[in-house]
Amino acid sequence: MTIYKIARSWTIIATLALAASSAHANAGTAVSTDVTARNETIVKQAFKDWAERGGAFTRVVSPDVEWTVRGSGPYSRTYSGLDSFVNDASAPILSRLSTPLKPVVKKIWAVDDDVIVRFDASATTTTNDTYSNEYLWILTMKDGLVVKSEAFLDMGLYQDLVDGAPTRTN
């Protein structure tokens, strides 16, 4: 699947998710602009910190998060808890990067406790190549923390990195 088709699919997914949230809100559930604004601000700031200081996005993730990576392959599954996500999904890729993964946010949509983030991220690998991928995260917030996530990315690029680059030695 080409990057164009993937990006188009993500845009459609984001649009449908927001439309569903809006339809639910218009069906009698009042949308709280305070909650929406708070959650959007939390996620924006977390991405800003990550991009500027290489800080981990995980500071706004609940220890009990349910994080699902969509796609196919051994890393596409649901991770129960932050430790599982960090150790079993993030570590295999981050250990093969010689520079921090740097996100560039393209768009953030927020409605109530749902925040959708479309971003690109890249870094230099341990083989001195560039790893670059496109992401769409659908986040569910509660009390200022991500409690549920669905992550969409090109898992072929992820797997190529894990299979082709050695882990960092430091």
C-alpha positions in Angstrom: 0.0 0.0 0.0 1.4 3.4 -0.9 2.0 6.1 1.6 -0.7 8.2 -0.2 -3.3 5.4 0.3 -2.3 5.0 4.0 -2.5 8.7 4.6 -5.9 8.8 2.9 -7.1 5.9 4.9 -6.0 7.7 8.1 -7.8 10.8 7.1 -11.0 8.8 6.5 -10.6 7.0 9.8 -10.2 10.3 11.7 -13.1 11.9 9.9 -15.4 9.0 10.6 -14.3 8.9 14.3 -15.0 12.6 14.8 -18.3 12.3 12.9 -19.3 9.5 15.2 -18.3 11.5 18.3 -20.2 14.5 17.0 -23.3 12.5 16.2 -23.2 11.0 19.7 -22.9 14.5 21.1 -25.8 15.8 19.0 -28.0 12.9 20.1 -28.3 14.4 23.6 -24.9 14.1 25.2 -23.6 17.6 25.8 -20.1 18.1 24.6 -18.0 19.7 27.2 -15.8 22.3 25.6 -13.7 22.5 28.8 -12.9 18.7 28.7 -12.2 18.9 25.0 -9.9 21.9 25.3 -8.1 20.3 28.3 -7.5 17.0 26.6 -6.4 18.7 23.4 -3.9 20.9 25.3 -2.5 17.9 27.2 -1.8 16.0 24.1 -0.4 19.0 22.2 1.9 19.8 25.0 3.1 16.2 25.3 3.9 16.1 21.6 5.6 19.5 21.8 7.8 18.2 24.7 8.5 15.0 22.9 9.6 16.9 19.7 11.6 19.6 21.5 13.3 17.7 24.3 13.1 14.1 23.2 10.8 13.5 26.2 8.6 10.5 26.3 5.0 10.8 25.4 4.4 8.2 28.1 4.2 10.8 30.9 0.5 11.4 29.9 -0.3 7.7 29.6 -2.0 5.8 32.3 -0.1 2.8 33.8 -3.2 0.7 33.0 -3.5 1.8 29.4 -4.9 -0.5 26.8 -2.8 0.3 23.7 -3.7 -1.5 20.4 -1.3 -1.4 17.4 -3.4 -2.1 14.3 -2.0 -3.9 11.3 -0.4 -7.2 10.8 2.8 -8.8 12.2 4.1 -9.8 15.6 3.9 -6.3 17.0 0.3 -5.6 15.9 -1.8 -6.5 18.9 -3.2 -5.1 22.1 -0.8 -4.2 24.9 -2.3 -4.2 28.4 -0.5 -1.7 30.6 2.1 0.9 30.0 5.0 -1.4 30.9 3.9 -3.9 28.3 3.6 -1.2 25.6 6.9 0.3 26.4 8.8 -3.0 26.7 7.1 -5.0 24.0 6.1 -2.5 21.4 8.3 0.6 21.8 11.7 -0.9 22.9 12.2 -3.1 19.8 12.1 0.0 17.6 13.7 2.6 19.9 16.6 0.3 20.6 17.4 0.3 16.9 17.6 4.1 16.6 20.7 6.1 17.3 18.8 9.4 17.6 15.5 10.1 19.3 12.3 9.5 17.3 11.1 13.0 16.6 7.4 13.6 15.9 5.9 16.3 13.6 2.2 16.8 14.3 0.1 17.3 11.2 -3.3 17.6 12.8 -5.0 17.1 16.1 -8.8 16.6 16.5 -10.5 16.5 19.9 -14.0 15.9 21.1 -14.7 15.3 24.8 -12.3 12.5 25.9 -11.3 11.5 22.4 -8.2 13.0 20.8 -7.0 11.9 17.3 -3.4 12.8 16.4 -2.0 12.5 12.8 1.8 12.8 12.9 5.0 11.8 11.1 8.1 10.7 13.0 11.6 10.0 12.0 15.1 9.2 13.4 18.5 7.9 12.4 18.9 4.2 12.8 21.9 2.3 14.2 22.8 1.5 10.5 22.9 5.3 9.8 19.8 5.1 7.7 16.6 7.1 8.2 13.5 5.6 9.7 10.4 7.5 8.9 6.8 6.6 9.4 3.4 8.1 9.4 1.1 7.6 12.4 -2.5 8.1 13.5 -3.3 7.6 17.1 -6.9 7.6 18.4 -6.6 8.3 22.1 -9.2 8.1 24.9 -8.5 10.3 27.9 -9.6 10.1 31.5 -8.5 12.5 34.2 -5.8 13.9 31.9 -4.2 10.6 31.0 -4.5 8.3 28.0 -6.4 5.2 29.1 -6.9 3.7 25.6 -5.2 4.0 22.3 -5.4 2.7 18.8 -2.3 3.2 16.8 -2.1 3.0 13.0 1.2 3.0 11.2 3.0 1.3 8.4 4.0 -1.9 10.2 6.1 -3.1 7.3 8.5 -0.1 7.9 8.5 -0.9 11.6 9.3 -4.6 10.9 12.0 -3.7 8.4 13.7 -1.7 11.0 13.5 -4.4 13.7 14.7 -7.0 11.3 17.4 -4.9 9.6 19.1 -2.8 12.2 21.1 -4.0 15.2 20.2 -2.8 18.7 22.2 0.0 20.2 25.1 -1.0 22.4 24.8 1.9 24.9 
